[in-house]
Amino acid sequence: MAEATQLFKEFKIQSVSEFFRRNAAMLGYTGKVRSLTTLVHEAVTNSLDACEEAGIPPYVRVEIEELGSEHYKVVVEDNGPGIPEKYITHVFGKMLAGTKAHRNIQSRGQQGIGISGAVMFAQITSGKATRVITSTGGDTIIEAWVKIDVDKNEGKIVKKEKKPNPTGWRGTRIELEVKNVRYIRSRQGVYWYLKLTAIANPHAHIELIEPDGKLIVFPRSSDEVPEPPVEMKPHPRGVLTDDVYRMAKKTRRNTVKRFLIGEFSRISDKKVDELVEYIAALRLIKTEKDKKVQEQLYERLAKGEVKEVLRSFRGYTKVVKQVAKIMEKPPEKLTWHEAEEIVEAFKYMKFLAPPTHGLRPIGEENIEKGLKGILKPEFVTAVTRPPKVYSGGIPFQVEVGIAYGGEIQSGFDVFRYANRVPLLFDAGSCVTTIAARSIDWKRYKVDDPERTPLVVMINVVSVHVPYTGTGKQSIANVDEIYSEIRLAIMDAARRLQTYLSGKHRKLAQVKRRKTFEKYVPEIARALSILTGEPEDAIKAYFISYIENHFAAKEKEAAPAEVGENA
């Protein structure tokens, strides 16, 4: 039998960077087309975030240069605020680092892996460092070549130059050399990704230079830069024991009571007093030996009958006082068991829904601008639903846009987004696809969706989008989100129905008018013979009568259509 020391001889601590280097597929780097799209996505996302946080209307330029077979140089340049020199290695070379990943705030990315994952992918496929050129608008432009030390999970600059900045240029340009990828104009490629990004970000000007040198421009259709999202305090119904325990160790509040009131939303002095009662009641219920009675007490507690439950136990005031002492102790002395009791009590208590002021939807007007600017449809409408919560306390919001006809090619299409980011892969398992396909489109005058030029755009906004995997390309089928998507689609579809009804009515009127006009010459000729009146005069009379008749019909229909749209 082998000795323990021999068995553990190969034991090694693996860094985060090393783990993702070996499991790049978890970050979306799987398949030659998808890998290139993921790489561009991470860089463009960084650019858009940086510009928006600085209040700058984004200008993003993407260039794909073919260096050889399945070998490309990817250049992404923006007009953002630039990156201070000391943060270059952190931004491009350190996994799980960023300005938002550690905060309860809406963001395009969530893990803090994004652009550093792109740098690593370029490094492991080409062996080359990523070239970063940046300036904050001062006198100097920093040019640095960055690589990732996967063993230490940190970036290192292998070469650096400083150049004068006479024009005052501000922004960031990154150049990544990557192999084993492929550029093709597919629905999962870079072109399609940027097209969808332009729709959801009408405030951005995006350019793409394809490998053959062709320049494609997605112009800005709105001058309104979205306000930066606001960090939100966690809601009691959406936290785990570990969250409470770790937050307590880090807080600067002097008591557990002040910690709970200050670090969580919807907790007041009155709620803390209520929390004490619930914890005391749960402690007492667990002492009850009769399982049937115990279940009944839990049911009463769930109904909010905490005082009645407490009074059913002798000496309950002593337990209440013991729990009250926990609220006055320093937060750093809170034990795991006590944190567990707090979270368990939260599940029985009633709280107001979490505040949603920190969510930043695209907005109905901007969705319509984006769809009109890129797709050129004949009809477009958008719906932004009121904010809701899922999993007890995580706020989210759903937006839907519908575009019909015009330059849209025949065929039903769903454009999926999470926090404005296009989701191009894993559509089948995504709640947006499931919800869109569940709609009975015939009810809305769309008899054959697969042959109808119809696009449904769905954007799910949240501080924590429930993705099905680390690739962040599919949203989990959460009941609350599914229901909201359906409601939003049906609301927008009713407006489409009104438009199509009016369109069908007008087509029917045109057909009837042509039928009447077809027989006018023959009627005019017959009446001329019978009456002796000039044939042209009779013909002009009937043409005028038909025109007036159908004009009156259109006026009668117009108010009804306006009322339906409203």
C-alpha positions in Angstrom: 0.0 0.0 0.0 1.4 3.4 -1.0 2.2 5.8 1.9 0.2 9.1 2.3 3.4 11.2 1.6 3.9 9.4 -1.7 0.2 9.9 -2.7 0.4 13.6 -2.0 3.7 14.1 -3.7 2.0 15.5 -6.8 -0.3 17.7 -4.8 -0.4 21.2 -6.3 -2.3 24.4 -5.7 -3.8 25.6 -8.9 -4.4 29.4 -9.6 -7.6 30.8 -11.0 -5.8 31.7 -14.2 -4.4 28.2 -14.6 -7.8 26.7 -14.0 -9.4 28.8 -16.8 -6.4 28.2 -19.1 -7.2 24.5 -19.0 -10.9 25.1 -19.1 -11.3 27.9 -21.6 -14.5 26.5 -22.9 -16.2 27.5 -19.6 -15.6 31.1 -20.7 -17.1 30.6 -24.1 -13.9 29.8 -26.0 -15.2 26.7 -27.7 -15.5 26.4 -31.5 -13.5 28.5 -34.0 -16.3 31.0 -34.8 -17.6 31.3 -31.2 -14.1 31.8 -29.8 -13.5 34.8 -32.1 -16.9 36.3 -31.3 -16.3 35.8 -27.5 -12.9 37.5 -27.8 -14.5 40.6 -29.6 -17.4 40.6 -27.2 -15.2 40.9 -24.1 -13.2 43.8 -25.6 -16.3 45.6 -26.8 -18.1 45.2 -23.5 -15.1 46.7 -21.7 -15.2 49.7 -24.1 -18.9 50.3 -23.7 -18.8 50.1 -19.9 -15.8 52.5 -19.7 -17.5 55.1 -22.0 -20.8 54.9 -20.2 -19.3 55.2 -16.7 -17.5 58.3 -17.9 -20.6 59.8 -19.5 -19.0 59.6 -23.0 -21.0 58.7 -26.1 -19.2 55.5 -27.2 -17.2 55.2 -30.4 -16.0 51.7 -30.8 -13.9 50.5 -33.8 -13.3 46.7 -34.4 -10.8 45.6 -36.9 -10.2 41.9 -37.9 -7.0 41.4 -39.9 -6.2 38.0 -41.4 -2.6 37.0 -40.8 -2.8 33.4 -42.1 -5.0 30.4 -42.1 -7.2 30.6 -38.9 -4.8 33.3 -37.7 -6.0 36.8 -37.0 -5.1 40.1 -35.3 -8.1 41.6 -33.5 -8.0 45.4 -32.8 -10.6 47.1 -30.6 -10.3 50.9 -30.1 -12.6 53.2 -28.1 -12.9 56.8 -27.0 -13.3 56.0 -23.4 -11.6 57.6 -20.4 -8.4 55.6 -20.8 -6.7 53.4 -18.2 -4.2 54.8 -15.6 -0.8 53.1 -16.0 -0.8 51.3 -12.6 -4.1 49.5 -13.4 -3.1 48.1 -16.9 -1.9 44.8 -15.5 -4.9 44.4 -13.2 -7.4 45.1 -16.0 -5.8 42.9 -18.6 -3.9 40.3 -16.6 -5.8 39.4 -13.4 -8.8 37.0 -13.3 -11.7 37.8 -11.0 -10.8 41.5 -10.8 -12.8 44.6 -11.8 -14.9 47.5 -10.7 -18.2 45.7 -10.5 -17.8 42.0 -9.9 -17.6 42.4 -6.2 -20.6 44.8 -6.0 -24.4 44.3 -6.0 -24.7 46.3 -9.2 -26.1 45.8 -12.8 -23.3 45.1 -15.3 -22.7 43.5 -18.7 -20.2 41.1 -17.1 -20.5 39.4 -13.8 -17.4 37.4 -12.9 -14.5 39.8 -13.5 -13.0 37.4 -16.0 -13.9 38.9 -19.3 -11.0 40.9 -20.9 -8.3 39.1 -19.0 -9.8 35.8 -20.3 -9.5 37.2 -23.8 -5.8 38.1 -23.2 -5.2 34.6 -21.9 -6.9 33.0 -24.9 -4.8 35.0 -27.3 -1.7 34.1 -25.3 -2.3 30.4 -25.3 -3.2 30.2 -29.0 -0.5 32.5 -30.4 2.1 32.8 -27.7 2.0 36.6 -28.2 1.5 39.3 -25.6 -1.5 41.7 -26.0 -0.6 45.2 -27.0 -2.4 47.9 -25.0 -2.3 51.6 -26.1 -4.1 54.0 -23.7 -4.2 57.6 -22.6 -6.3 59.4 -20.1 -6.0 62.5 -22.3 -2.8 63.9 -20.7 0.5 64.5 -22.3 1.5 60.9 -22.5 0.3 57.8 -24.4 1.2 54.5 -22.7 2.0 51.5 -24.9 2.4 48.2 -23.1 2.6 44.6 -24.1 0.8 42.5 -21.4 1.0 38.8 -20.6 -0.6 36.7 -17.9 1.5 34.8 -15.3 -1.0 31.9 -15.0 0.8 30.5 -11.9 0.4 33.7 -9.9 -2.9 34.9 -11.6 -1.4 38.3 -12.4 -0.5 40.3 -15.4 3.0 41.4 -16.3 4.2 44.0 -18.7 6.9 42.5 -20.9 7.6 45.7 -22.8 6.5 49.3 -22.3 6.9 52.6 -24.1 5.8 56.2 -23.4 5.0 58.5 -26.3 4.0 62.2 -26.4 0.3 63.0 -26.9 0.3 66.3 -28.9 -3.4 65.9 -30.0 -4.7 65.1 -26.5 -6.1 61.7 -27.6 -8.0 59.8 -25.0 -9.1 56.2 -25.1 -7.8 52.6 -25.2 -6.7 50.4 -28.1 -6.0 46.7 -27.7 -4.4 44.4 -30.2 -4.7 40.6 -29.7 -3.1 38.0 -32.0 -5.1 34.8 -31.9 -5.0 31.5 -33.8 -7.3 28.5 -34.3 -10.3 30.8 -34.9 -12.3 31.7 -37.9 -14.1 34.7 -39.2 -17.3 34.0 -41.2 -20.5 36.1 -41.5 -22.8 33.7 -39.6 -25.4 34.3 -37.0 -22.8 33.4 -34.4 -20.0 35.5 -35.8 -18.6 39.0 -35.0 -20.7 40.9 -37.6 -23.9 39.6 -36.2 -22.8 40.2 -32.6 -21.9 43.8 -33.4 -25.2 44.3 -35.3 -27.2 43.1 -32.3 -25.0 45.2 -29.9 -25.8 48.3 -32.0 -29.6 47.7 -31.7 -29.4 47.5 -27.9 -27.0 50.4 -27.6 -28.3 53.1 -29.9 -26.1 55.6 -28.1 -23.0 53.9 -29.5 -21.3 54.4 -32.8 -19.8 51.0 -33.8 -17.5 50.3 -36.8 -16.2 47.0 -38.1 -13.4 46.4 -40.6 -13.7 42.8 -41.9 -10.7 40.8 -43.0 -11.4 41.7 -46.7 -11.1 45.4 -45.8 -14.8 46.1 -46.0 -16.0 48.8 -43.6 -19.4 48.4 -41.9 -20.8 51.2 -39.9 -23.6 51.0 -37.3 -24.3 54.7 -36.7 -25.4 56.2 -33.4 -29.2 56.8 -33.4 -29.5 58.3 -29.9 -27.4 61.0 -28.2 -28.6 59.9 -24.8 -25.9 58.1 -22.8 -27.4 55.8 -20.1 -26.9 56.8 -16.5 -24.4 54.5 -14.7 -26.2 51.8 -12.7 -26.3 52.3 -8.9 -25.1 49.8 -6.4 -28.0 48.3 -4.4 -27.9 46.8 -0.9 -28.7 43.1 -0.8 -32.3 42.2 0.2 -32.8 39.9 3.2 -34.7 37.3 1.2 -31.9 36.9 -1.4 -28.9 36.2 0.9 -27.1 33.1 2.2 -25.7 32.4 5.6 -22.2 32.9 4.2 -23.2 36.3 2.8 -24.3 37.5 6.3 -21.3 36.0 8.0 -18.7 37.4 5.7 -20.3 40.9 5.5 -20.4 41.0 9.3 -16.6 40.4 9.4 -16.0 43.3 7.0 -18.5 45.9 8.2 -17.5 49.0 10.2 -20.8 49.2 12.1 -20.4 48.7 15.8 -23.4 46.4 16.5 -25.1 43.6 14.7 -28.3 45.6 14.8 -26.7 48.6 13.1 -25.0 46.2 10.6 -28.3 44.7 9.5 -30.0 48.1 9.2 -27.0 49.7 7.4 -25.9 46.9 5.0 -29.3 45.5 3.9 -32.3 47.0 2.2 -35.8 47.0 3.8 -34.5 46.5 7.4 -35.4 49.1 10.0 -35.2 49.2 13.8 -38.7 47.8 13.9 -37.7 44.9 11.6 -34.7 44.1 13.8 -37.1 43.8 16.8 -39.3 41.5 14.7 -36.2 39.5 13.7 -35.4 38.9 17.4 -38.9 37.5 17.9 -38.6 35.2 14.9 -35.2 33.8 15.9 -36.5 33.2 19.5 -39.6 31.5 18.1 -37.5 29.2 15.9 -35.3 28.3 18.8 -38.3 27.3 20.9 -40.0 25.4 18.1 -36.9 23.2 17.7 -37.3 22.2 21.4 -40.8 20.8 20.8 -40.6 17.0 20.7 -44.0 16.3 19.2 -43.3 16.5 15.4 -46.9 17.1 14.5 -47.1 20.0 16.9 -43.8 21.3 15.6 -45.1 21.3 12.0 -48.2 23.2 13.1 -46.0 25.8 14.9 -43.9 26.3 11.7 -47.0 26.8 9.7 -48.3 29.5 12.1 -44.9 31.2 12.0 -45.1 31.3 8.2 -48.4 33.0 8.5 -46.8 35.8 10.7 -48.2 34.6 14.0 -44.9 35.0 15.7 -46.2 36.5 19.0 -48.8 33.7 19.3 -46.1 31.1 18.8 -43.9 32.7 21.4 -46.7 32.8 24.0 -47.3 29.1 23.5 -44.0 28.4 25.3 -43.4 29.0 29.0 -40.5 31.3 29.8 -40.2 32.6 26.2 -39.2 36.1 27.4 -35.9 34.7 28.6 -35.1 33.4 25.1 -36.1 36.7 23.5 -33.7 38.5 25.8 -30.9 36.1 24.9 -31.4 36.7 21.2 -31.7 40.5 21.7 -28.1 40.4 23.2 -26.9 39.1 19.8 -28.1 42.3 18.2 -26.0 44.4 20.5 -22.7 42.5 20.1 -19.9 43.6 17.7 -20.6 42.2 14.1 -17.1 40.6 13.9 -18.1 38.4 16.8 -21.2 37.0 15.1 -20.9 33.2 14.9 -21.8 31.1 11.9 -24.7 29.5 13.9 -26.1 33.0 14.7 -25.8 34.1 11.0 -27.6 30.9 10.1 -30.4 31.7 12.6 -30.7 35.2 11.1 -31.1 33.9 7.5 -33.5 31.2 8.6 -35.7 33.9 10.3 -35.5 36.1 7.2 -37.3 33.3 5.2 -40.4 33.5 7.5 -40.5 37.3 7.7 -42.4 39.6 5.3 -40.4 42.4 3.7 -41.1 45.0 1.1 -39.8 44.2 -2.4 -36.2 45.3 -2.9 -35.7 48.8 -4.3 -35.2 48.8 -8.1 -33.8 52.3 -8.6 -30.4 50.8 -9.5 -31.7 49.0 -12.6 -30.9 50.6 -16.0 -33.2 49.3 -18.8 -32.7 50.4 -22.4 -36.1 52.2 -22.4 -38.9 51.9 -24.9 -37.9 55.0 -27.0 -34.3 53.8 -27.4 -35.3 50.2 -28.2 -37.5 51.6 -31.0 -34.6 53.8 -32.2 -32.2 50.9 -32.2 -34.6 48.6 -34.2 -35.5 51.3 -36.7 -31.9 52.4 -37.2 -30.5 48.9 -37.9 -33.4 46.8 -39.2 -35.4 49.5 -41.1 -38.9 47.8 -40.4 -42.2 49.2 -41.4 -43.6 48.8 -37.9 -41.9 48.9 -34.5 -43.0 49.0 -30.9 -41.4 48.4 -27.5 -42.5 47.6 -23.9 -40.6 48.0 -20.7 -42.2 46.1 -17.8 -42.2 47.4 -14.2 -39.3 46.0 -12.1 -40.0 42.7 -10.3 -38.0 40.3 -8.1 -37.1 36.6 -8.4 -35.7 34.1 -5.8 -37.3 36.1 -3.1 -35.2 39.2 -3.4 -33.2 39.7 -6.6 -34.6 42.6 -8.7 -35.0 42.3 -12.5 -36.8 44.0 -15.4 -37.9 42.8 -18.8 -38.0 44.7 -22.0 -39.4 43.6 -25.4 -39.3 45.2 -28.8 -41.1 44.0 -31.9 -40.1 44.9 -35.4 -42.2 43.9 -38.5 -41.8 44.1 -42.3 -39.8 46.7 -44.1 -36.3 45.4 -44.8 -36.6 42.4 -42.4 -36.3 39.1 -44.3 -39.1 36.6 -43.9 -38.8 34.3 -40.8 -39.5 34.7 -37.1 -36.4 35.7 -35.2 -35.7 36.2 -31.5 -32.9 38.6 -30.5 -31.8 37.7 -26.9 -30.1 40.1 -24.5 -29.0 40.2 -20.9 -28.1 43.7 -19.6 -27.9 44.9 -23.2 -25.4 42.1 -24.2 -26.4 39.9 -27.2 -26.7 36.2 -26.4 -25.8 34.3 -29.6 -25.4 30.8 -28.3 -27.3 28.1 -26.4 -30.6 29.6 -27.5 -32.6 26.4 -27.0 -32.2 26.3 -23.2 -32.7 30.1 -22.7 -35.9 31.3 -21.0 -36.2 34.1 -23.6 -36.5 31.6 -26.5 -38.9 29.3 -24.5 -41.2 32.2 -23.6 -41.2 33.6 -27.2 -42.0 30.2 -28.7 -44.8 29.7 -26.2 -46.9 32.6 -27.5 -49.9 31.8 -29.7 -49.0 34.2 -32.5 -52.1 33.5 -34.5 -54.1 35.4 -31.9 -52.1 38.5 -33.0 -52.7 38.2 -36.7 -49.4 36.3 -37.3 -50.8 33.2 -38.9 -47.4 31.7 -39.9 -44.5 33.1 -37.8 -41.9 31.1 -39.7 -42.8 32.9 -42.9 -43.5 36.3 -41.4 -40.8 39.1 -41.4 -40.9 39.5 -37.6 -38.2 40.1 -35.0 -38.8 39.9 -31.2 -36.1 41.5 -29.1 -36.0 40.5 -25.4 -33.7 42.2 -22.8 -33.5 40.9 -19.2 -32.0 43.4 -16.8 -30.8 42.5 -13.3 -28.0 42.8 -10.8 -27.7 39.0 -11.0 -28.8 37.5 -14.3 -29.3 33.8 -13.6 -27.2 32.4 -16.4 -27.2 28.6 -17.0 -23.3 28.5 -17.2 -20.1 30.6 -17.0 -20.3 31.2 -20.7 -23.2 33.6 -20.0 -25.1 32.8 -23.2 -28.3 31.4 -21.8 -30.7 32.6 -19.1 -32.1 30.0 -16.7 -35.9 29.3 -16.9 -36.9 31.1 -13.7 -40.7 31.2 -13.3 -40.9 34.9 -12.5 -38.7 35.9 -15.5 -40.6 33.6 -17.8 -43.9 35.1 -16.8 -42.7 38.7 -17.2 -41.3 37.9 -20.7 -44.6 36.5 -21.8 -46.5 39.5 -20.5 -44.2 41.9 -22.2 -44.4 40.0 -25.5 -48.2 39.8 -25.4 -48.4 43.6 -24.6 -46.2 44.4 -27.7 -48.0 41.8 -29.8 -51.4 43.5 -29.2 -50.0 46.6 -30.7 -48.7 44.6 -33.7 -52.2 43.1 -34.0 -53.8 46.5 -34.2 -51.3 47.6 -36.9 -51.8 44.4 -38.9 -55.6 44.7 -38.6 -55.5 48.2 -40.0 -53.2 47.0 -42.8 -55.4 44.1 -43.7 -58.4 46.4 -43.7 -56.7 48.9 -46.0 -55.7 46.1 -48.4 -59.3 44.9 -48.5 -60.5 48.4 -49.2 -58.0 48.8 -52.0 -59.2 45.5 -53.5 -62.9 46.5 -53.3 -62.1 49.9 -54.9 -60.2 48.3 -57.8 -63.2 46.0 -58.3 -65.6 49.0 -58.5 -63.3 50.9 -60.8 -63.0 47.9 -63.1 -66.7 48.2 -64.1 -66.9 52.0 -64.3 -66.0 52.2 -68.1 -68.7 49.6 -69.0 -71.3 51.3 -66.8 -70.5 54.8 -68.2 -70.8 53.5 -71.7 -74.2 51.9 -71.1 -75.6 54.9 -69.2 -74.4 57.2 -72.0 -76.4 55.2 -74.5 -79.5 55.3 -72.3 -79.3 59.0 -71.2 -77.4 60.6 -74.0 -75.0 62.2 -71.5 -71.3 62.2 -72.5 -69.5 59.0 -71.5 -66.5 60.9 -70.0 -68.7 63.0 -67.7 -70.5 59.9 -66.4 -67.1 58.1 -65.9 -65.7 61.1 -64.0 -68.8 61.2 -61.8 -68.5 57.6 -60.7 -64.7 57.8 -60.2 -65.2 60.8 -58.0 -68.0 59.1 -56.1 -65.9 56.0 -55.4 -62.9 58.1 -54.2 -65.2 60.0 -51.8 -66.8 56.9 -50.6 -63.5 55.1 -49.7 -62.0 58.3 -48.2 -65.0 58.5 -45.8 -64.4 54.8 -44.9 -60.8 55.5 -44.1 -61.8 58.5 -41.8 -64.3 56.2 -40.0 -61.6 53.6 -39.4 -58.8 56.0 -38.3 -60.2 56.9 -34.8 -60.7 53.3 -34.0 -57.1 52.4 -34.9 -55.8 55.3 -32.8 -57.9 54.1 -29.8 -56.6 50.5 -30.1 -52.9 51.7 -30.3 -53.4 53.8 -27.3 
